[in-house]
């Protein structure tokens, strides 16, 4: 039974994970998000999943995603008390989990008893659990310079415009093309200010909105988006048809089940933020046993 189960996962993975390969020329030479190859597009969520867990945004997560062939990696940015950006999902549950001995406090309790790191230096001096290493902006930029084919999708937890301005400033200071970043926005109203900062590729992600608060069909006709990202509960065949008609990439999060991904693709979803699905060029798929176990071993 276990062999049959692994064979099923392998077949599902091999049919699912068709990767849209960017061209590997200059660092700014990227293929379109939708190319002549079939979807899905896979985005490593919060740096990518590890055996130790998800949402780590750690150096090991980024390195593993790069080794596994990802070309798009989402990174979570949060502010220190001193106004510096570091890569951490939040200063409550994940702060306690990854910097407090793998003890995940309830978010409400953590917010009461924990505070953000005072500075990026203090954050980087902390010991991260499970043998992981945290990242600040210099560490992220170094990673991007070492992997010129990878683009970073931003997910800023507070004050998105200020954070994107800081990202743009630091990228410019390091001569890193700003197009290496794909900026996520959380409401259509911030589209023009983000474009003014120099970000050409922008994803509207709606997880902070309610469906009643936004007319997506109207929005995608008014602004030129790189992609639209919606929670799984927002995905419908009607939305898939609207995006297909508008030639707009439709993404959803976070999907780790191949069968569920297939069902979404059948109604127009083009790609997924994922912890554990793998692109087809991943070395982890080189053998049947390793390929079939890759997903199961992390779940």
C-alpha positions as CSV (number, residue, x, y, z in Angstrom):
1,X,0.0,0.0,0.0
2,X,2.8,2.4,0.9
3,X,4.5,1.7,-2.5
4,X,1.2,2.3,-4.3
5,X,0.7,5.6,-2.4
6,X,4.2,6.8,-3.3
7,X,3.6,5.8,-6.9
8,X,0.4,7.9,-6.9
9,X,2.2,10.9,-5.5
10,X,5.0,10.5,-8.1
11,X,2.5,10.3,-11.0
12,X,0.7,13.3,-9.6
13,X,3.8,15.3,-9.2
14,X,5.2,14.5,-12.6
15,X,1.9,15.5,-14.2
16,X,1.7,18.7,-12.1
17,X,5.0,20.3,-11.9
18,X,5.7,21.8,-15.3
19,X,8.0,24.7,-14.7
20,X,8.1,27.9,-16.8
21,X,11.8,28.3,-17.2
22,X,13.2,31.9,-17.3
23,X,16.0,32.5,-19.7
24,X,19.5,32.4,-18.1
25,X,21.2,35.3,-19.7
26,X,21.7,38.6,-18.0
27,X,20.2,39.0,-14.6
28,X,17.4,41.2,-16.0
29,X,16.5,38.7,-18.8
30,X,13.3,37.0,-17.5
31,X,10.7,35.0,-19.4
32,X,7.1,36.1,-19.0
33,X,5.2,34.6,-16.1
34,X,3.1,32.7,-18.6
35,X,5.2,31.4,-21.4
36,X,4.6,28.9,-24.2
37,X,5.0,26.1,-21.7
38,X,2.1,24.9,-19.6
39,X,1.5,26.0,-16.0
40,X,1.6,25.7,-13.1
41,X,3.9,28.4,-11.9
42,X,5.4,27.5,-8.5
43,X,6.5,30.1,-6.0
44,X,8.5,29.0,-2.9
45,X,6.4,30.2,0.0
46,X,8.1,32.2,2.8
47,X,11.5,31.1,1.4
48,X,10.3,27.5,0.9
49,X,9.4,24.6,3.1
50,X,12.0,22.6,5.1
51,X,11.8,19.4,7.1
52,X,12.1,21.6,10.1
53,X,8.9,23.5,9.1
54,X,7.4,26.3,7.1
55,X,7.5,30.1,7.2
56,X,11.1,30.1,8.3
57,X,12.4,32.7,5.7
58,X,15.8,31.2,6.6
59,X,19.0,31.0,4.6
60,X,18.6,27.3,4.4
61,X,15.0,27.6,3.0
62,X,16.2,30.0,0.3
63,X,19.2,27.7,-0.5
64,X,17.0,24.7,-0.7
65,X,14.5,26.4,-3.0
66,X,17.4,27.5,-5.3
67,X,18.8,24.0,-5.3
68,X,15.3,22.6,-6.1
69,X,15.0,24.8,-9.2
70,X,12.7,27.5,-8.1
71,X,12.9,30.8,-10.0
72,X,10.3,32.7,-7.9
73,X,10.7,32.9,-4.1
74,X,8.3,34.8,-1.8
75,X,10.0,36.5,1.2
76,X,8.3,37.9,4.3
77,X,9.6,41.3,5.4
78,X,9.0,42.8,8.9
79,X,10.2,45.9,10.6
80,X,12.5,46.0,13.6
81,X,11.9,48.6,16.3
82,X,14.7,50.7,14.7
83,X,13.0,50.8,11.3
84,X,15.1,48.2,9.5
85,X,13.7,45.3,7.4
86,X,14.5,41.7,8.2
87,X,13.1,38.5,6.9
88,X,10.6,37.1,9.4
89,X,6.9,36.4,9.0
90,X,5.8,37.9,12.2
91,X,7.0,39.0,15.6
92,X,4.6,36.7,17.5
93,X,4.0,33.1,16.5
94,X,7.0,32.6,14.2
95,X,9.3,34.8,16.4
96,X,8.5,32.5,19.3
97,X,8.7,29.3,17.2
98,X,12.0,29.9,15.4
99,X,13.8,32.0,18.1
100,X,12.3,30.5,21.2
101,X,13.2,26.9,21.1
102,X,10.5,25.7,18.6
103,X,7.8,26.6,21.1
104,X,5.0,28.3,19.1
105,X,3.0,30.6,21.4
106,X,-0.6,31.5,20.4
107,X,-0.4,34.7,18.4
108,X,-2.5,36.7,20.8
109,X,-0.3,35.7,23.8
110,X,2.9,36.2,21.8
111,X,1.8,39.8,20.9
112,X,1.4,40.5,24.6
113,X,4.7,39.1,25.8
114,X,7.1,39.5,22.8
115,X,8.5,42.6,21.1
116,X,10.2,42.9,17.7
117,X,13.9,42.8,17.6
118,X,15.3,46.2,18.5
119,X,17.5,46.3,15.4
120,X,18.6,44.2,12.4
121,X,21.9,43.6,14.2
122,X,20.1,42.3,17.3
123,X,17.9,40.1,15.0
124,X,21.0,38.6,13.3
125,X,22.7,38.0,16.6
126,X,19.9,35.8,17.8
127,X,20.2,32.0,17.7
128,X,17.6,30.5,15.3
129,X,16.4,27.1,16.3
130,X,16.7,23.8,14.4
131,X,20.1,24.7,12.9
132,X,18.7,27.5,10.8
133,X,20.1,31.0,10.0
134,X,18.1,34.1,9.7
135,X,18.3,36.7,7.0
136,X,18.4,40.5,6.8
137,X,18.5,42.7,3.7
138,X,22.2,42.4,3.1
139,X,21.9,38.6,3.4
140,X,19.0,38.6,0.9
141,X,20.9,40.8,-1.6
142,X,23.9,38.5,-1.3
143,X,21.7,35.5,-2.1
144,X,20.2,37.3,-5.1
145,X,23.6,38.3,-6.4
146,X,24.7,34.6,-6.1
147,X,21.5,33.4,-7.9
148,X,20.9,35.9,-10.8
149,X,18.1,33.8,-12.2
150,X,15.9,34.0,-9.1
151,X,13.3,36.8,-8.5
152,X,11.9,37.7,-5.1
153,X,8.2,38.3,-4.5
154,X,7.7,40.7,-1.5
155,X,5.3,40.1,1.3
156,X,5.5,43.1,3.7
157,X,3.6,42.8,6.9
158,X,3.3,46.5,7.8
159,X,3.8,49.8,5.9
160,X,4.2,48.3,2.5
161,X,5.1,51.5,0.7
162,X,7.9,52.4,3.1
163,X,9.3,48.9,3.0
164,X,9.3,48.9,-0.8
165,X,11.0,52.3,-0.8
166,X,13.7,50.9,1.4
167,X,14.1,47.7,-0.7
168,X,14.4,49.9,-3.8
169,X,17.0,52.1,-2.1
170,X,19.1,49.1,-0.9
171,X,18.9,47.3,-4.2
172,X,20.1,50.5,-6.0
173,X,23.0,50.9,-3.5
174,X,24.1,47.4,-4.4
175,X,23.6,47.8,-8.1
176,X,20.9,45.1,-8.0
177,X,18.3,45.6,-10.8
178,X,15.0,46.5,-9.1
179,X,13.2,44.2,-11.6
180,X,14.7,41.3,-9.6
181,X,11.8,42.1,-7.2
182,X,8.1,41.6,-7.8
183,X,6.2,43.8,-5.5
184,X,3.0,42.6,-3.9
185,X,0.3,45.2,-3.1
186,X,-2.7,44.7,-0.8
187,X,-5.1,47.1,-2.4
188,X,-5.5,48.7,-5.8
189,X,-5.0,52.2,-4.4
190,X,-1.3,51.6,-3.8
191,X,-0.6,50.5,-7.4
192,X,0.5,53.9,-8.7
193,X,2.7,54.8,-5.7
194,X,4.5,51.4,-6.0
195,X,5.0,51.9,-9.8
196,X,6.4,55.3,-9.0
197,X,9.0,53.7,-6.8
198,X,10.3,51.8,-9.9
199,X,8.6,48.4,-9.6
200,X,7.4,47.4,-13.0
201,X,6.0,44.0,-12.0
202,X,3.3,44.1,-9.4
203,X,1.0,41.4,-7.9
204,X,-2.2,42.3,-6.3
205,X,-2.8,39.9,-3.4
206,X,-6.2,39.9,-1.7
207,X,-5.7,38.0,1.5
208,X,-6.2,41.2,3.6
209,X,-9.5,42.0,1.8
210,X,-13.0,40.6,1.8
211,X,-14.6,39.6,-1.4
212,X,-17.4,42.1,-0.8
213,X,-14.8,44.9,-0.6
214,X,-13.4,44.6,-4.1
215,X,-14.7,44.1,-7.7
216,X,-11.8,42.1,-9.1
217,X,-13.2,42.1,-12.7
218,X,-13.2,45.9,-12.6
219,X,-9.8,46.2,-11.0
220,X,-8.0,44.0,-13.5
221,X,-9.3,46.2,-16.3
222,X,-8.0,49.3,-14.6
223,X,-4.5,48.4,-13.7
224,X,-1.8,46.4,-15.4
225,X,-0.9,43.6,-13.0
226,X,1.8,41.0,-13.3
227,X,-0.5,38.5,-11.5
228,X,-3.5,38.3,-9.2
229,X,-3.2,36.3,-6.1
230,X,-6.2,35.2,-4.1
231,X,-6.8,32.8,-1.2
232,X,-8.1,29.4,-2.1
233,X,-11.6,30.3,-0.9
234,X,-11.8,33.0,-3.5
235,X,-11.1,30.7,-6.4
236,X,-14.0,30.0,-8.7
237,X,-14.5,29.0,-12.3
238,X,-15.9,32.5,-13.0
239,X,-12.8,34.2,-11.7
240,X,-10.6,31.8,-13.7
241,X,-12.5,32.7,-16.8
242,X,-12.3,36.4,-16.1
243,X,-8.5,36.2,-15.7
244,X,-8.1,34.0,-18.7
245,X,-10.0,36.4,-20.8
246,X,-7.9,39.3,-19.5
247,X,-4.6,37.3,-20.2
248,X,-3.9,37.7,-16.5
249,X,-2.0,35.1,-14.4
250,X,-4.2,33.8,-11.5
251,X,-2.3,32.5,-8.4
252,X,-3.5,31.0,-5.1
253,X,-1.9,30.1,-1.8
254,X,-0.7,27.9,-0.1
255,X,-1.1,24.6,-2.0
256,X,0.9,21.5,-1.1
257,X,-1.4,18.8,-2.4
258,X,-0.9,17.8,-6.1
259,X,-4.5,16.7,-6.5
260,X,-5.8,20.0,-5.1
261,X,-3.5,21.9,-7.4
262,X,-4.8,19.9,-10.4
263,X,-8.4,20.7,-9.5
264,X,-7.6,24.4,-9.3
265,X,-5.8,24.3,-12.7
266,X,-8.9,22.9,-14.2
267,X,-10.8,26.1,-13.4
268,X,-8.2,28.5,-14.5
269,X,-5.6,28.9,-11.8
270,X,-2.1,29.2,-13.3
271,X,0.2,28.7,-10.3
272,X,0.7,28.3,-6.6
273,X,2.6,29.5,-3.6
274,X,3.8,26.3,-2.2
275,X,5.9,24.9,0.7
276,X,6.6,21.4,-0.7
277,X,5.6,21.0,-4.4
278,X,8.6,21.0,-6.6
279,X,9.4,22.4,-10.1
280,X,10.0,19.8,-12.8
281,X,13.7,20.6,-13.0
282,X,14.3,19.8,-9.3
283,X,17.2,17.5,-8.5
284,X,14.9,15.9,-5.9
285,X,12.9,14.3,-8.8
286,X,15.9,12.5,-10.4
287,X,14.9,9.2,-9.0
288,X,11.5,7.5,-8.5
289,X,12.0,6.8,-4.8
290,X,13.4,10.2,-4.0
291,X,10.9,11.9,-6.2
292,X,7.9,10.2,-4.7
293,X,9.2,10.6,-1.1
294,X,10.1,14.2,-1.5
295,X,6.6,15.5,-0.9
296,X,5.5,12.8,1.6
297,X,8.7,13.2,3.8
298,X,8.0,16.9,4.4
299,X,4.3,16.7,5.2
